[in-house]
Amino acid sequence: MSTHIAMRPPFSWATTPVYQMFADYVQFKDEDVRTIAETTDFLCVEKKHGLHDLGSADAGAKHAIAQFKALKPDMTCLVYLNSAFAYPFIQRAKVFDNKGAIHEPENARYKAFLLTDPETGELAYREGDHVHYFDVLNPEFRAWWVDAVAEFVRDSGGNGLFVDQMHGFSWLREERKDDVADAQALMMRMAKEAMGPDKMLLLNNAAHIPELFEAGDAFMFEHYQPHLLSKEGIVSDWALMKQIADAGKISVWRIGVEQDQAAVARRESGQKLTNEYLASLSRERIAYYLAAFLIGAQENSYLQYGWGWDLCTGPLCPQPELQRPLGKPLGEAVRKSPESWVFHRQFEHVDVTVDLEAREGHVAFGTGR
């Protein structure tokens, strides 16, 4: 089975294929745009970009995409929308602002797009930022969301959409979890159709769900919790990356070093994970995570490496290993033995070894055949 994506990044094994995803509350500096454009042809402008300078994330994304395309006209640039949390960042979503707009009489219609707390009867929200929850079972909401998608992608000048949170809050209504899954898949198919056949639909943590696998063009492995980076989890990722490639689709293997064992231990001890610490950790751990990616990488597989979603959380942090010559793989990875967690793979210019149990990797540049 294969799929046709009219707009996709020009994949190459020349160096490690890199995807970037980030935002800032203000407009990007020209020098930052140049730095990032040197590392990738494939990126997404994250959910809150430009809010302080331009007033809305859709205005921010439009400005940022114009900046990148001025340097690289063929760059694949995506915009971000969440399908579960009602972030009031794009202009059309400001009606969901819990500080005022959602409580205005003229916005009463939009309250029906949101889930309520069964105990209080009030709108449900996430502790901390009080963001409300979309109700994917509401067909009027699905139509609104899909229309917002089409408008956002079109007006931004972007090449498609990254969609976060595929769950639909199914755990809040266990008795209807199958209905929630069906509605989520339907909304993704509707979004793909509304954007048009030349636009990419990248879904987060969805490749293992058959209905969403069918709907999406590309899939991210986010690894948002430490257990997802277990040795078993990484081997499972490799198998799914192969399935994605065999279907002619795209994978993004995203590593946030805030979930690395060292960072988790530091966090659990009560120490802060500062950007300075995480930048240093990202340099210490690049050999392991790069090796783990390259062992499982397939055609149209990309690595995202950093420690968050802001501009200051990795996109500007130099990782020279990602720019060194790689070359095509000379075959699939070889496992040392059925019981071993050591894997080896050769590329034209690189030998790669990873030990998933010891969490160590070695990427020997200039030693391939």
N, C-alpha and C positions, 0 to 999 in steps of 0.2 A: 504494500500500500504506500502511495506517495501523495504529496500535496504540492500545489503550486503556490508560492508566495511571490507576487510580482515585485514587491519591494523587500529586499533582504540585504544585509551587509555583504560586501564582496569577500567571502570567506577565503582565508589563506592560512597555510601552515608555515609561512615564512618565519613568523615569530609566534609566541603564544597568543591565541585569539582572545582578545580582552573586550569585555562589556563594562560600561561605567553607568552608574546611577546615583544621582546626587541632587541637592538643591541648596539654595541660600535664600534668606529672606530679602536680600537685596540683589540687584542685577550683578551678573558675573563681570569681573574685570577682564579686559581683553587679554591680558597675559595669562590668566587662568584658563580661558577658552583655548588659547594656543597650546598651553601645556597639556590639556586633556585631549585635544584633537591629535596630538602627536602619539597618543597611546592607543587610540581606538577609532573605529568607523561605526560604532554601534553603542548607543546610549539612550538613557531615559532621563528626562527632567522630572524630579520627584515632586511630591504633592503640594508643597508649600512655597515653591519658588516664586520670588518676586513680590510676596505679599506686602512687605513694608514699603517698597519703592513704587510698585505699580498697582497695588490695591487688590489684586486677585491672582490666583495661580494660573488662570488661563492667559491673562495678560503677561505674566512672568514667563510661562512656557513659550508663548509666541515670540517674545523678545529673545529668549535664550536660543531657541532653535534657529532664528535668523542669524544670530551671532555665529553659531557653529556652521551653518550652511554657507555663510559668506566665506569661510575658510575651506570647507569641504562640501561642495554642492551635493555630492552623492552620499553623504553621511546618513545613516539610518537613525532618526531621532524619534523617540516615542514620548508620549505624555502619560500621566498617571491618574487613575481614578480607583477609588476603593468601592467594592461592591457590597460591603457589609457595614462599615462605619460611615456615618453621615458627616464627614468633614466639611465645614462650611468655607472651603477655600476657593473653589472656582465661583464665578459670578452667579451662576444659576443655583448653586448650592448654599448661598448665603441665607436662604430662607430657613435653613436648619440650625442656625446659630442659637444655641441654648441661652445665650445672654439676653435675647430679646426677640429676634425675628420670628422664631417658631411659635412664640406666644401671642403674636399679633393676630387680631381677628381675620385679617385678609389672607393669612397664611394657614388658616384652619385646614384647608384641603391637604396640606403637606404633612400634617400630623398623622394622617392615615397611612403615610408611607413609612412610619416608624413603629418599632415594637414598643409595647407597654410592659411594665412590670406587673405580673399577675397578682402580686400581693398588695401593691399600692394603687394600681390602676393608672399610675403616672407614666410618663415616657421613661423607658429604660435608658441607662447611660453607663459609660465606663467610669469607674472611680478615677480620680486624678484630673482628667481633662473634661469630663462630663460630655463626651461625644456620644450622640445618640446612635441607635442601631436601625439600619434599613430592614424593612420587611419584604423579602424577596417573593413571598407568596402573594403579594398584592399586585395584580396585573397592571393597575394604573401606575404604580411605582416603576415596574419594569419598563413600561413604555416611556416614562419620563427619563429614566436613567439611560436608556438606549438613545433617545433623542439628544440628551446631554453629551453622550459619547460622540455621536456623529458630528455635532456642532463643535465640540472641543477639538477633535482631531482635525477637522476641516479648517477651522479658523486659526489654529496654531501653526499650520504649515507642516505638521508632523507626519510621520510615516506609519503611525499606528498607536496602539494603546497597550500599556501595562496595567493589568487588573490585579489588585491585591485582595486577599481574604475571600476564599472560595467557599466558606463553610455555611454562610447564611444563618449563623447562630442556631444551627440545628439542635444543639444541646439544650436550648431554651424551650424546645417543643419536640421532645423525643418521639411523641406519638405521631408526628408528621415529618419525621426526618427524611423519609423517601420522597415526599412531596417537595420538601425544601431542596433536595438534591436535583430533582427534575426541573424545578423552577430556576435554579442556578444555571443549569446547563442550557435551558431554553434562553435565558437572558444573554448568555455568552454567544449563542448562535445568532440571536437577534442583533447583538452588537456587531458581530462580524459582518453580517449582511448590511447593516446600516452604514458601516464605514466604507464598504466597497471592497472588491476583490484585490485591489492593489495595496491594501493596508494590512499591517501585521497585528495580530492579537496575541500578546504574551501574557500567560496566566501563571500566577505564583502558586507553587506547591499543589499542582493539579494534574500532573502527568499520570499519576497512578489511578485516576478516576476515568473510566472508559468514555463516558459521555463528554467530559471536559477535554480529554485527549483528542477526541474527534473534532471538537469545536476550535481548539487552539492551534495556532501556527508555531508557537514557541512556549517554552516552559522554564521557569526558574526553580532551582533547588535552594531554598533560602537558608536552611540550617539555623533556625532562630532559637534553638535550644541545644545545650551541650550533647544530649543523647543522640541527636541526629548526626553527630560527627563520630559515632562509635565505629569500630572496625566493620561491624556487620552492616551498619547504615551506609557506609561509604561503598562497600561492595554492592549493596542493593542499588545505590545511585548509579554505579557503572552499568548495571544491567538495564536500568531504565533509560540511561543516556543512549545506549545501543538501540533500544526500541524506538526512541525518538528519532535517531538518525536514520534508521531503516525506514521510517515513515516519511522521510524527507523533511523533517521538521527541525527546529532549533532548540538547543538547551543552553541554559545559563547556570553554571555551578557557582553559587555565591558563597563565599567564605567571609564571615565576620569574625575577626580574631578575638572579639569580646566573648566568644563562646569557646575559645581555646582553654585547655585545662589550666594553664597558668593564670589566665585572666579570671576564670571561675573561682579558683582558689583565692586569688587576691580579693575578689568581690565578697566572697563568703567570710573572709577575715575582717571585713569592714573597711578595707582600703578602697579609695576611689580609683576608678578606671579613667584616668585623665587621657586627653588626646596625646600628650607627650609619651605616656606609658604605652598606649596602644600602638602608636607609630613605631616605637622601639620594638615592641613585641611582633609587629607585622614584619619587621626586618629579620628578627630572630627566627620566625616560623615560616618564611617564604619558601624555603627548600622543601619542607614537608608538604605544605598545601599545594605548591606547584607540582611536586611529584605525584601527589594523590590525584590531582586533576589530569595530568598527562597520561597516567596509567589508564584512565577510563575515557579519555577524550575521543570523540568521533568527529566525522565531518559535521560542520555547523555546531560544534560545541564551543562555548565561551566560558572564560573564567572572570568572575568579579571578585575583587580582593580588597578588603578594607576593614572597617569596624563600625559602620553606621551608614546613615543616609544623607548627612550634611556634606557640604563641600569640604569641610575641614576634617572629615573622617576617612580619608584615604585617597580620593582621586588625585590629589596634588602631591601625595607621598611618593618619592621616587622608588620604583621597583625595577632596577635595570635588568634583572633576570627575565622579565616579561618582554623585553625588547631585543633579546639576543637571538641569533639564528636558531631555528628549530628544525624545519624541514618536515616532510611527510613521515608518518609512522611507517615502519618497515614490517608491521604486523601487529597483531593483538598482544596484550600483556601475557606474560608467562608467570604462573604461580610456582614458587619454589617446590612445594609439595602440597597435597590435598589438606594437610593439617596446618600448613604454614600460612602466615599473614604477610609474607614477603613476596612482592611482585616486581617484575622487571619488564621493561619495554624499551625498544630502540627506535629512534627517529633518525632521519638523515644526518643530523648534526649533533645529536644528544643521546646519551644513555641515561635512563631513568630507573631508579630503584626506590621502592617505598616499603617500609615495615609498619603496617597499620597497628600492630600490637604495641610496638615500642614508640609509635608516633614519631618516626624519623624518616626523612627522605633525603635522597641524593640525586641531584640533577647535574650530570657531567657534560658541560657544553664542549663542543669541538671534538667529541669522541665517538660520534655515530659513524655508521658505515656509509 
